[in-house]
Amino acid sequence: MSSVENRELEFARQVRRALDENTANLPPATVDKLAAARRAALARKKPEPVSAPVFVPTFAGLPGGFGSAPQGGAEPRRRSLLRRFALAWPLAALVAGLIGIAYWEDHQRTAELADIDAAMLSDDLPLNAYLDHGFNAYLSRAH
């Protein structure tokens, strides 16, 4: 806290202390007027603002969001199933995406191996040349 904030807090404490000490000296009529003013102020008090917005998902064909009351006598169990589906579909989409990525990577790896095999089989060198360790070293330095 800065020194300005500390001074403001200290001043507020001194004012509160002075008011608390002098409340016993107030006439009863003034105390009644203050009590009535306090009740009126509390009655007019605005609700505290919500600090974060609330997300309520809605689906086409459904009246309102999940938090709304069911219309037409819908069973609470059906609303519970819809709520479970709404919670489970992101997980299902994630699993499907991971499966798709794994399939694509496997397909890419298979295609690369097929290209290597095709290049090796279409080359003029005999297959035994590829088994020679010295030839592998030559290929790795050449490329």
N, C-alpha and C positions, 0 to 999 in steps of 0.2 A: 504494500500500500504506500501511496505517496504521502508526503507530509501534509498536503492540502486535505486529503481524505481523512487523515488522522485527526486534524484540527476540526473538521466538520463533524466527525463522530463524537469527539470530546464535547463540542458545543451542544450537540443533540442530547448527550447524556446529562449535561448540566441543566439544560432546559427541562428535561423530563424530571430530574431530581427536584428542581425548584417547583414545578407544577405539583409533583407528588407531595411535597412538604406543605404546600399552601391549600390543598383540597379540604383539609379539616376546617379552615377558616371561612369557607364559602357559606353563604346563607342557604337554607334549605330550598328556597324558591329557585335560586340559580342552579343548584344541583339538579332539581327536577327539570328545568329547561335544558340543561346539558344532556340529561338522560334521554329526553324526548328528541333532541337534535341527533343524538347518536343513533337512536332507533330509526329515525327517518333516513339518516345517511346509510345505514346498513340495508334498509329496504330498497334504496335506490342504487345500491352498489352494482356495478356491472360485473358480469362473470369474467373470470380471469381468462385471458387469451390462451389458446392452445399453442404450445411452442412448436409442435411438429404437425404437418398435415397428415390426415388419416387416409390411407389408400384402401378403397373399397372396390374390388374388381367386379365387373358386371359382364354377363354374357348375353349375346343376342337372343332374344326370345324370352328372357327371364325378367320379370318386373323387379326393378331395384337391384341392390347388391346382396351380398350374403348376409348382411346385418339386418335387412328388412324382414318384416314379419311375413310369413307365407300367406299367399292369397288363395282363395278358393278351397280352403281346407286341406292344403298340402300337408303331408305328413312330416313331422320333424326328422324322421329317419332319412327321407329323401334329401332334405337340406343337408343333413350330415354327410351323405354320400357325395353330394356336389362339393361340399367343402373339402372332403378328403381327396376328390379328384383334382380340385384346384391346387391342393398342396402337393400332389403326387406328379402332376404333369411336367413340372420343370425337371424333376429327377429322371423321369422317363425320357425326356428330350436330351438330357445330358448323357444318359447311357446309350441312346441311339446315336448321338454324335460321336461318342468314343468308339463305338463299334464301327461306324462309317470311316473314321480316321484310321483305325487299325486295318480295315479291309483295303483302303486306298494305299496305305504304306506297303502292305504285303503285295499288292498288285504292282506297285512301282518297283519293288525289289525283284519280283519275278520277271518283270520286263527288262530290267538291267541285266540280270543273269542270262536271259535269253539272248540279249544283244551280244554279250561276251561270248556265249556259246556259238552264235552264228558267225561272229568274227573269227573265232578260233577254227571252226570247221571250214570256213571259206578261204582260209589262209593257205599259202603254198607250203608252209613248214609242216613237217610230220609231227604227230602228237607227242612223240618221245622228246622232242626238243623242248616242249613246255615242262617236262618232268625234270630236266636238267637244272640244278640249282644255279649254276653259273649263268645260264640263259635267262633265268628269272631276274638275276641281279642286273644283267645287261638291259633287260626290258624296263626295269624300274629306273635305271639311270638314263635311258634313252627318252623316256616320257617324262 
